[in-house]
Amino acid sequence: MKLTFHKYQGTGNDFVMVDNRDNIFPKNDTKLIGHLCDRRFGIGADGLILLENDDATDFRMVYYNSDGNESTMCGNGGRCIVAFANALGLIENETEFTAIDGRHHAVIAGNTVSLHMKDVHTVSVYENYVFLDTGSPHHVELVDDLQGLDVKKVGASIRYSGLYGDKGSNVNFVVPTGTDKFAVRTYERGVEDETLSCGTGVTAVAIAMKVLEKAGANAVKLETPGGELEVSFVQEEGKQFREIYLKGPATFVFNGDIEW
């Protein structure tokens, strides 16, 4: 069969997008999804996203990692599917959609998408790292040498360590670069490598830096290898965060058909 796809990227975090409102895609075929995401034998992407009908909101987002398995929330993928829905004519400049972690509100202006993320009620602070869930689990760790770090090697050692059990965690390494500005590199589970950007990851970093009092403002800029993102939030008493928004570019790359 022939599959029509659209490729999008958000600060270098790239996705194969499929309009699955007619339920044509074989969602349980992990080998096919892995093949489509393969950068040598397929289209190439960090993940695959299906846009589907939803009774309560404008559409439903179903996200798969490049290993072919359905995964937890993807922030950059969420921003990219908003751009995709806009290109399909499903929405104009504002939307509400459903993802695996619930409903999300988003606003699109040009190629910039601001995505409302889930509230964060628990931030666990340890001696050398912070752990929190921003739709996906994230380990956040300050380092001295971000550029010289072997993110894949060190990230994998933490992801597969006894800290997080069988499910593992995404791992973010951080250095401050200015007032309320941080550079971030992320190891993503499911991709099992460093990605150029991670939306839920930079969201976790922004909140972790606020809790650690490394950030003073309620809007934090995050520089990833793929570009800059901004995370804003409202902090309530203690480690409670709401009105969390992830803002940055979501860009169409190309579309086409592929046999499968």
C-alpha positions as CSV (number, residue, x, y, z in Angstrom):
1,M,0.0,0.0,0.0
2,K,1.0,3.6,-0.4
3,L,1.2,5.9,2.6
4,T,1.0,9.7,2.3
5,F,3.1,11.4,5.0
6,H,4.2,14.9,6.0
7,K,7.5,15.7,7.7
8,Y,7.7,18.4,10.4
9,Q,10.4,19.5,12.8
10,G,10.5,21.6,15.9
11,T,14.1,22.9,16.7
12,G,15.5,19.8,15.0
13,N,13.2,17.3,16.7
14,D,11.6,15.7,13.6
15,F,8.5,13.7,13.1
16,V,6.6,11.8,10.4
17,M,3.0,13.0,10.4
18,V,0.1,10.9,9.1
19,D,-3.5,12.0,8.7
20,N,-5.2,9.0,10.2
21,R,-8.8,10.3,10.4
22,D,-9.9,7.4,8.1
23,N,-8.1,4.8,10.4
24,I,-6.0,3.4,7.6
25,F,-2.7,3.2,9.5
26,P,-1.8,-0.2,11.1
27,K,-1.2,1.2,14.6
28,N,0.2,-2.1,16.1
29,D,2.8,-2.6,13.4
30,T,5.9,-1.6,15.4
31,K,8.2,-2.8,12.6
32,L,6.5,-0.6,10.1
33,I,6.7,2.5,12.4
34,G,10.4,1.8,13.1
35,H,11.0,1.4,9.4
36,L,9.3,4.7,8.5
37,C,11.4,6.5,11.2
38,D,14.7,4.8,10.0
39,R,17.1,7.5,8.6
40,R,18.7,5.1,6.2
41,F,15.9,2.8,5.0
42,G,12.8,4.9,5.6
43,I,11.8,8.6,5.8
44,G,13.8,9.3,8.9
45,A,12.5,10.9,12.1
46,D,12.7,10.9,15.9
47,G,9.1,9.7,16.0
48,L,5.8,9.1,14.1
49,I,2.6,11.0,15.0
50,L,-0.9,10.1,13.9
51,L,-3.6,12.8,13.7
52,E,-7.0,11.2,14.4
53,N,-10.6,12.2,15.0
54,D,-11.6,12.9,18.6
55,D,-15.2,13.4,19.9
56,A,-14.3,16.0,22.5
57,T,-11.6,18.1,20.9
58,D,-10.4,19.2,17.5
59,F,-8.2,16.1,17.0
60,R,-6.3,13.3,18.8
61,M,-2.5,13.0,18.8
62,V,-1.0,9.5,18.9
63,Y,2.8,9.5,19.3
64,Y,5.3,6.7,18.6
65,N,9.0,6.7,19.3
66,S,11.3,5.8,16.5
67,D,11.6,2.3,18.0
68,G,8.0,1.7,16.9
69,N,6.4,1.8,20.4
70,E,3.6,4.2,21.5
71,S,5.1,6.6,24.0
72,T,4.2,9.3,26.5
73,M,3.7,13.0,25.6
74,C,6.0,14.7,23.2
75,G,6.1,18.5,23.5
76,N,7.8,19.3,20.2
77,G,5.6,16.7,18.6
78,G,2.6,18.4,20.1
79,R,3.6,21.7,18.6
80,C,4.3,20.1,15.2
81,I,0.9,18.4,15.1
82,V,-0.8,21.8,15.7
83,A,1.1,23.2,12.7
84,F,0.0,20.1,10.7
85,A,-3.6,20.5,11.7
86,N,-3.4,24.1,10.6
87,A,-2.0,23.1,7.2
88,L,-4.8,20.6,6.8
89,G,-7.4,23.3,7.5
90,L,-8.7,21.7,10.6
91,I,-7.9,24.7,12.8
92,E,-7.0,28.3,12.4
93,N,-4.9,30.1,15.1
94,E,-6.1,28.3,18.2
95,T,-6.9,24.7,19.1
96,E,-7.6,22.1,21.8
97,F,-6.6,18.5,21.2
98,T,-6.3,15.3,23.1
99,A,-3.0,13.5,23.7
100,I,-2.0,10.5,25.9
101,D,-1.7,12.8,29.0
102,G,-5.0,14.6,28.4
103,R,-6.2,17.8,26.8
104,H,-3.8,20.5,25.5
105,H,-4.6,24.0,24.4
106,A,-2.3,25.7,21.7
107,V,-2.0,28.9,19.8
108,I,-0.3,29.2,16.4
109,A,1.1,32.4,14.9
110,G,3.1,31.9,11.7
111,N,5.5,29.0,12.3
112,T,5.5,29.6,16.1
113,V,3.4,27.4,18.3
114,S,2.7,27.9,22.0
115,L,1.6,24.7,23.7
116,H,-0.1,24.4,27.1
117,M,1.6,21.5,28.9
118,K,0.2,19.4,31.8
119,D,0.4,20.8,35.4
120,V,3.3,19.6,37.5
121,H,2.5,18.7,41.1
122,T,5.6,16.9,42.1
123,V,9.3,17.8,41.7
124,S,11.7,15.5,43.5
125,V,15.1,17.1,44.4
126,Y,18.1,14.8,45.0
127,E,21.7,15.6,45.8
128,N,22.9,15.6,42.1
129,Y,19.7,15.7,40.1
130,V,16.0,16.5,39.9
131,F,13.3,14.3,38.7
132,L,9.8,15.3,37.5
133,D,7.1,14.3,35.0
134,T,6.1,16.9,32.4
135,G,4.0,14.4,30.3
136,S,7.1,12.2,30.1
137,P,9.5,11.4,32.9
138,H,12.7,13.5,33.0
139,H,16.0,13.3,34.9
140,V,17.6,16.8,35.1
141,E,21.3,17.2,36.0
142,L,23.6,20.2,36.0
143,V,27.0,19.5,34.5
144,D,30.3,21.5,34.2
145,D,31.1,20.6,30.5
146,L,28.0,20.3,28.4
147,Q,29.8,20.4,25.0
148,G,32.4,17.8,25.9
149,L,29.8,15.4,27.4
150,D,29.1,12.0,25.7
151,V,25.3,12.4,26.0
152,K,24.5,9.0,24.5
153,K,26.9,7.1,26.8
154,V,26.1,8.9,30.0
155,G,22.4,9.3,29.3
156,A,22.0,5.6,28.6
157,S,23.8,4.7,31.8
158,I,21.3,6.8,33.8
159,R,18.2,5.8,31.7
160,Y,19.0,2.1,32.2
161,S,20.2,2.4,35.8
162,G,18.3,1.1,38.9
163,L,16.9,4.6,39.5
164,Y,14.0,4.3,37.0
165,G,13.3,0.6,36.7
166,D,12.2,-1.0,33.4
167,K,10.4,2.1,32.1
168,G,13.5,4.3,32.3
169,S,13.6,8.0,32.0
170,N,14.7,10.7,29.6
171,V,17.9,12.4,30.7
172,N,18.7,16.1,30.4
173,F,22.1,17.7,31.0
174,V,22.1,21.5,31.7
175,V,24.5,24.5,32.1
176,P,23.4,28.1,32.8
177,T,24.3,30.5,30.0
178,G,22.9,33.8,31.3
179,T,20.1,35.2,33.4
180,D,17.2,32.8,33.1
181,K,18.9,31.1,30.2
182,F,20.2,27.6,30.0
183,A,21.8,25.3,27.4
184,V,20.3,21.7,27.3
185,R,21.2,18.4,25.7
186,T,18.8,15.5,26.0
187,Y,19.0,11.7,25.8
188,E,15.6,10.4,24.8
189,R,14.4,6.9,25.7
190,G,12.7,5.2,22.7
191,V,15.1,7.0,20.4
192,E,18.0,5.7,22.6
193,D,20.2,8.5,21.6
194,E,20.6,12.3,21.9
195,T,18.0,14.3,20.0
196,L,18.5,17.9,18.8
197,S,15.7,19.0,21.1
198,C,13.1,17.7,23.5
199,G,10.0,19.7,24.4
200,T,9.0,17.9,27.6
201,G,12.7,17.9,28.4
202,V,13.2,21.6,28.3
203,T,9.9,22.1,30.1
204,A,11.3,19.9,32.9
205,V,14.6,21.8,32.9
206,A,12.9,25.2,33.2
207,I,10.9,24.0,36.2
208,A,13.8,22.2,37.8
209,M,16.0,25.3,37.5
210,K,13.2,27.4,39.1
211,V,13.0,24.9,42.0
212,L,16.8,25.0,42.4
213,E,16.7,28.8,42.4
214,K,18.9,28.9,39.4
215,A,16.2,30.8,37.5
216,G,14.4,33.8,39.0
217,A,11.8,34.6,36.3
218,N,8.7,32.7,35.4
219,A,9.8,32.6,31.7
220,V,13.0,30.7,30.9
221,K,14.9,30.4,27.6
222,L,16.4,27.1,26.7
223,E,19.0,26.6,24.0
224,T,19.1,23.2,22.5
225,P,21.4,21.9,19.7
226,G,18.4,22.4,17.3
227,G,17.4,25.9,18.4
228,E,15.9,28.0,21.1
229,L,12.6,27.3,23.0
230,E,10.9,29.2,25.8
231,V,9.0,27.8,28.8
232,S,6.8,30.0,30.9
233,F,4.8,29.0,34.0
234,V,3.0,30.0,37.1
235,Q,4.5,28.7,40.4
236,E,2.2,28.1,43.3
237,E,3.2,27.3,46.8
238,G,6.1,24.9,47.0
239,K,6.7,22.8,43.9
240,Q,3.4,23.2,42.2
241,F,3.4,24.6,38.7
242,R,0.5,25.4,36.4
243,E,-0.2,27.4,33.2
244,I,3.0,25.9,31.7
245,Y,3.6,26.9,28.1
246,L,6.2,25.6,25.7
247,K,6.8,28.0,22.8
248,G,8.9,27.7,19.7
249,P,9.0,27.1,16.0
250,A,7.2,24.2,14.3
251,T,8.2,23.9,10.7
252,F,7.0,21.9,7.6
253,V,9.9,20.1,5.9
254,F,8.5,18.0,3.1
255,N,5.7,15.5,2.2
256,G,5.4,12.6,-0.1
257,D,4.2,9.0,-0.5
258,I,6.0,5.8,0.5
259,E,5.2,2.2,-0.3
260,W,4.6,-0.2,2.7
